[in-house]
């Protein structure tokens, strides 16, 4: 799974669990809805479990379910669980320090990316799984 699709897949997974209202849901079922391999789903479930978002019950009749109510799961919680929180990667190349642009570009871009990340993080902390479901799905 690409790094870019983890968040979308995790949100899809969590919405499915919300819709099952506490029933245990198996990774095969989730994978068929997402249209991906169950192994991918199990990896995400493991990350969400580690973050305290889902509960996993092992065994033939096991599965997973939400551990928290949807109103207490922020999009930031989900993002942090499945992605690297560093949204924008900084330039690793050292531009020419003699260039009037090159000597300032990394500081300029780093500040810009930090501001973007702060804005996105603030919105993601306000938005919950429940708000996304009620505003976009229902």
KETORVO-448248 format. One record per residue (C-alpha): y, x, z; residue number from 1. Coordinates in nm, 2 decimals. Example, Ala and Ser with C-alpha at 12.3 -4.5 7.8 and 13.67 -1.06 7.14 Angstrom:
+--------+--------+--------+-------+
!     c2 !     c1 !     c3 ! kolpa !
+--------+--------+--------+-------+
!  -0.45 !   1.23 !   0.78 !     1 !
!  -0.11 !   1.37 !   0.71 !     2 !
+--------+--------+--------+-------+
This chain:
+--------+--------+--------+-------+
!     c2 !     c1 !     c3 ! kolpa !
+--------+--------+--------+-------+
!   0.00 !   0.00 !   0.00 !     1 !
!   0.34 !   0.13 !  -0.08 !     2 !
!   0.58 !   0.21 !   0.20 !     3 !
!   0.81 !  -0.06 !   0.05 !     4 !
!   0.57 !  -0.34 !   0.08 !     5 !
!   0.46 !  -0.29 !   0.44 !     6 !
!   0.74 !  -0.50 !   0.59 !     7 !
!   0.69 !  -0.79 !   0.35 !     8 !
!   0.32 !  -0.79 !   0.40 !     9 !
!   0.36 !  -0.77 !   0.78 !    10 !
!   0.60 !  -1.07 !   0.77 !    11 !
!   0.36 !  -1.26 !   0.55 !    12 !
!   0.08 !  -1.19 !   0.79 !    13 !
!   0.28 !  -1.30 !   1.09 !    14 !
!   0.39 !  -1.62 !   0.92 !    15 !
!   0.02 !  -1.70 !   0.85 !    16 !
!  -0.06 !  -1.64 !   1.22 !    17 !
!   0.23 !  -1.86 !   1.33 !    18 !
!   0.10 !  -2.14 !   1.10 !    19 !
!  -0.25 !  -2.12 !   1.26 !    20 !
!  -0.09 !  -2.20 !   1.60 !    21 !
!  -0.29 !  -1.97 !   1.82 !    22 !
!  -0.62 !  -1.98 !   1.63 !    23 !
!  -0.79 !  -1.64 !   1.57 !    24 !
!  -0.74 !  -1.55 !   1.21 !    25 !
!  -0.96 !  -1.29 !   1.03 !    26 !
!  -0.83 !  -1.01 !   0.81 !    27 !
!  -1.02 !  -1.14 !   0.51 !    28 !
!  -0.83 !  -1.47 !   0.52 !    29 !
!  -0.50 !  -1.29 !   0.56 !    30 !
!  -0.59 !  -1.05 !   0.28 !    31 !
!  -0.67 !  -1.34 !   0.04 !    32 !
!  -0.33 !  -1.50 !   0.11 !    33 !
!  -0.14 !  -1.17 !   0.06 !    34 !
!  -0.37 !  -1.08 !  -0.23 !    35 !
!  -0.46 !  -0.73 !  -0.10 !    36 !
!  -0.75 !  -0.55 !   0.05 !    37 !
!  -0.86 !  -0.65 !   0.40 !    38 !
!  -0.85 !  -0.28 !   0.50 !    39 !
!  -0.47 !  -0.28 !   0.43 !    40 !
!  -0.43 !  -0.59 !   0.65 !    41 !
!  -0.64 !  -0.43 !   0.93 !    42 !
!  -0.42 !  -0.13 !   0.93 !    43 !
!  -0.11 !  -0.34 !   0.96 !    44 !
!  -0.27 !  -0.55 !   1.23 !    45 !
!  -0.34 !  -0.23 !   1.42 !    46 !
!   0.02 !  -0.13 !   1.40 !    47 !
!   0.14 !  -0.48 !   1.51 !    48 !
!  -0.11 !  -0.48 !   1.80 !    49 !
!   0.02 !  -0.14 !   1.91 !    50 !
!   0.37 !  -0.28 !   1.91 !    51 !
!   0.26 !  -0.58 !   2.13 !    52 !
!   0.32 !  -0.84 !   1.86 !    53 !
!  -0.03 !  -0.95 !   1.79 !    54 !
!  -0.35 !  -0.98 !   1.99 !    55 !
!  -0.68 !  -0.87 !   1.84 !    56 !
!  -1.02 !  -1.01 !   1.95 !    57 !
!  -1.32 !  -0.81 !   1.83 !    58 !
!  -1.65 !  -0.94 !   1.71 !    59 !
!  -1.80 !  -1.17 !   1.45 !    60 !
!  -1.59 !  -1.46 !   1.55 !    61 !
!  -1.29 !  -1.25 !   1.63 !    62 !
!  -0.96 !  -1.21 !   1.46 !    63 !
!  -0.59 !  -1.19 !   1.55 !    64 !
!  -0.31 !  -1.41 !   1.67 !    65 !
!   0.05 !  -1.38 !   1.77 !    66 !
!   0.09 !  -1.24 !   2.12 !    67 !
!   0.45 !  -1.34 !   2.14 !    68 !
!   0.62 !  -1.66 !   2.03 !    69 !
!   0.78 !  -1.64 !   1.68 !    70 !
!   1.13 !  -1.69 !   1.84 !    71 !
!   1.07 !  -1.36 !   2.04 !    72 !
!   0.97 !  -1.15 !   1.74 !    73 !
!   1.27 !  -0.99 !   1.58 !    74 !
!   1.26 !  -0.86 !   1.22 !    75 !
!   1.35 !  -0.52 !   1.38 !    76 !
!   1.04 !  -0.54 !   1.60 !    77 !
!   0.83 !  -0.59 !   1.29 !    78 !
!   1.01 !  -0.32 !   1.09 !    79 !
!   0.97 !  -0.06 !   1.37 !    80 !
!   0.60 !  -0.15 !   1.40 !    81 !
!   0.51 !  -0.09 !   1.04 !    82 !
!   0.78 !   0.14 !   0.89 !    83 !
!   0.96 !   0.46 !   0.97 !    84 !
!   1.29 !   0.35 !   1.13 !    85 !
!   1.48 !   0.61 !   0.93 !    86 !
!   1.58 !   0.39 !   0.64 !    87 !
!   1.77 !   0.62 !   0.43 !    88 !
!   1.65 !   0.98 !   0.38 !    89 !
!   1.91 !   1.24 !   0.39 !    90 !
!   1.94 !   1.50 !   0.11 !    91 !
!   1.73 !   1.80 !   0.19 !    92 !
!   1.90 !   2.01 !  -0.08 !    93 !
!   2.19 !   2.23 !   0.02 !    94 !
!   2.46 !   2.18 !  -0.24 !    95 !
!   2.69 !   2.46 !  -0.34 !    96 !
!   2.93 !   2.52 !  -0.05 !    97 !
!   3.19 !   2.66 !  -0.29 !    98 !
!   3.21 !   2.32 !  -0.47 !    99 !
!   3.49 !   2.09 !  -0.34 !   100 !
!   3.24 !   1.80 !  -0.36 !   101 !
!   2.92 !   1.99 !  -0.27 !   102 !
!   3.07 !   2.12 !   0.06 !   103 !
!   3.13 !   1.76 !   0.18 !   104 !
!   2.88 !   1.54 !   0.01 !   105 !
!   2.60 !   1.55 !   0.28 !   106 !
!   2.84 !   1.46 !   0.56 !   107 !
!   2.99 !   1.18 !   0.35 !   108 !
!   2.65 !   1.04 !   0.25 !   109 !
!   2.50 !   1.08 !   0.60 !   110 !
!   2.78 !   0.87 !   0.75 !   111 !
!   2.75 !   0.61 !   0.47 !   112 !
!   2.37 !   0.58 !   0.52 !   113 !
!   2.41 !   0.57 !   0.90 !   114 !
!   2.66 !   0.28 !   0.87 !   115 !
!   2.43 !   0.10 !   0.63 !   116 !
!   2.14 !   0.14 !   0.87 !   117 !
!   2.34 !   0.02 !   1.17 !   118 !
!   2.44 !  -0.29 !   0.98 !   119 !
!   2.09 !  -0.37 !   0.87 !   120 !
!   1.95 !  -0.29 !   1.21 !   121 !
!   2.20 !  -0.53 !   1.37 !   122 !
!   2.10 !  -0.81 !   1.14 !   123 !
!   1.73 !  -0.75 !   1.18 !   124 !
!   1.76 !  -0.75 !   1.56 !   125 !
!   1.93 !  -1.10 !   1.54 !   126 !
!   1.68 !  -1.25 !   1.30 !   127 !
!   1.35 !  -1.37 !   1.44 !   128 !
!   1.02 !  -1.46 !   1.28 !   129 !
!   1.10 !  -1.82 !   1.37 !   130 !
!   1.45 !  -1.82 !   1.22 !   131 !
!   1.31 !  -1.67 !   0.89 !   132 !
!   1.04 !  -1.94 !   0.88 !   133 !
!   1.27 !  -2.23 !   0.95 !   134 !
!   1.55 !  -2.11 !   0.72 !   135 !
!   1.34 !  -1.99 !   0.43 !   136 !
!   0.99 !  -2.14 !   0.44 !   137 !
!   1.01 !  -2.49 !   0.59 !   138 !
+--------+--------+--------+-------+
